[in-house]
Amino acid sequence: MGYAVGTGWTTKLTNLGYPVSGSASGNLFTYMFGPQIKKHSGKFQPFGEGLFGAAHSNGYGTIIRCLQTQGCQAINGNSSNNAFAMEFGGGVDFALSEHVQLRPVEVDYLLTRFGYRSYSASQNNFKYFAGVNFTLGGK
């Protein structure tokens, strides 16, 4: 899954007392694997999941470089940082047909744990999803 952030980084760095000329932005990608347990029969199909893996962000790498160099002038987003990531959540699907389900709600908690030496930047995020699922195959 991929995420992007724009002016929030500029505000964060400015609030920390680091002068920023221009704007600061970053991205985050998570790569997670794990089990999903789901009831596959009937119209009402609840599910839960527990995923573990990694996160990659050029934004945290940029902040760490700003902290190391005591300022953010002439620093671009080419640095990177990797971290532990995990996600727990669940939701419900309503079967519309054998191969199509409506997902009105999926709620997940996502933790990423970035850091460098004594600097820690753990993130606690909640995500909401809704949509339509298409399944292939048969029973």
C-alpha positions in Angstrom: 0.0 0.0 0.0 1.3 3.5 -0.7 0.7 6.8 1.0 1.9 10.4 0.2 2.1 13.5 2.3 2.7 17.1 1.3 2.7 20.3 3.4 2.5 18.4 6.7 6.2 17.7 6.6 7.0 21.4 6.1 4.8 22.3 9.1 6.4 19.6 11.2 9.9 20.7 10.5 9.1 24.3 11.0 7.5 23.5 14.4 10.6 21.6 15.4 12.6 24.8 14.7 14.3 23.8 11.5 14.2 26.4 8.7 12.6 25.1 5.6 12.9 26.9 2.2 10.4 25.6 -0.2 8.3 22.6 0.7 9.0 19.2 2.3 7.1 16.1 1.2 7.5 12.3 1.6 5.9 9.0 0.8 5.4 5.7 2.7 5.0 2.2 1.3 4.1 -0.8 3.4 4.8 -4.5 2.5 2.9 -6.8 4.9 1.9 -10.4 4.9 -0.2 -12.6 7.2 -3.4 -14.5 7.7 -6.9 -13.3 7.1 -9.7 -15.3 8.7 -13.0 -15.0 7.0 -16.4 -16.7 7.0 -17.0 -17.6 3.3 -20.6 -18.8 3.5 -23.9 -16.9 3.7 -24.6 -13.3 2.9 -22.9 -11.9 6.0 -19.1 -12.6 5.9 -17.1 -11.1 8.7 -13.3 -11.3 8.6 -10.2 -10.4 10.7 -6.5 -10.1 9.8 -3.1 -9.7 11.4 -0.3 -8.6 9.1 3.4 -8.1 9.7 6.2 -6.7 7.5 8.1 -3.6 6.6 7.6 0.1 5.7 9.7 2.3 3.5 9.6 6.1 3.6 11.8 8.7 2.0 10.2 11.3 4.3 11.7 10.0 7.5 15.1 9.7 5.9 14.8 13.4 5.0 13.9 14.4 8.5 16.8 12.4 9.9 19.2 14.1 7.5 17.7 17.5 8.7 18.4 16.5 12.3 21.9 15.4 11.5 22.9 18.5 9.5 21.1 20.9 11.9 19.0 22.4 9.1 17.1 21.5 6.0 18.5 23.8 3.3 19.4 22.0 0.1 18.1 18.7 1.3 16.0 16.7 -1.1 13.9 13.6 -0.6 16.4 11.1 -2.0 17.3 9.6 1.4 15.3 6.6 2.7 14.5 4.8 5.8 13.0 1.3 6.5 11.0 0.2 9.5 8.9 -2.5 11.1 5.2 -2.4 10.3 2.1 -4.3 11.5 -1.6 -4.1 10.9 -4.6 -5.6 12.7 -8.2 -5.2 11.8 -11.3 -6.6 10.4 -14.6 -5.9 8.7 -17.6 -7.4 7.0 -18.5 -8.3 3.4 -22.1 -8.8 2.1 -22.3 -11.3 -0.7 -24.2 -9.9 -3.7 -23.5 -13.0 -5.8 -21.1 -15.9 -5.8 -18.3 -13.7 -7.1 -19.1 -10.2 -5.9 -19.2 -8.9 -2.4 -19.9 -5.4 -1.1 -17.5 -4.3 1.7 -19.2 -1.4 3.6 -16.6 -1.4 6.4 -13.0 -2.5 7.1 -11.2 -0.8 10.0 -7.5 -1.4 10.5 -4.8 -0.2 13.0 -1.4 0.3 11.4 1.8 0.7 13.4 5.1 1.8 11.7 8.2 2.1 13.9 10.8 4.4 12.3 13.9 5.5 14.2 17.5 6.5 14.2 19.8 6.1 17.3 17.8 7.8 20.1 15.3 9.4 17.6 12.0 7.5 17.5 9.2 8.2 15.0 6.5 5.5 15.6 3.2 6.2 13.9 -0.2 4.9 15.0 -2.8 5.1 12.3 -6.3 4.0 11.9 -7.7 3.2 8.4 -11.2 2.8 7.0 -11.9 1.1 3.8 -15.1 0.4 1.8 -15.6 -1.0 -1.7 -16.5 -4.0 -3.8 -14.7 -7.3 -3.9 -14.5 -9.6 -6.9 -13.6 -13.2 -6.2 -12.4 -15.8 -8.7 -12.6 -19.6 -8.5 -15.1 -21.9 -6.9 -15.7 -24.0 -3.9 
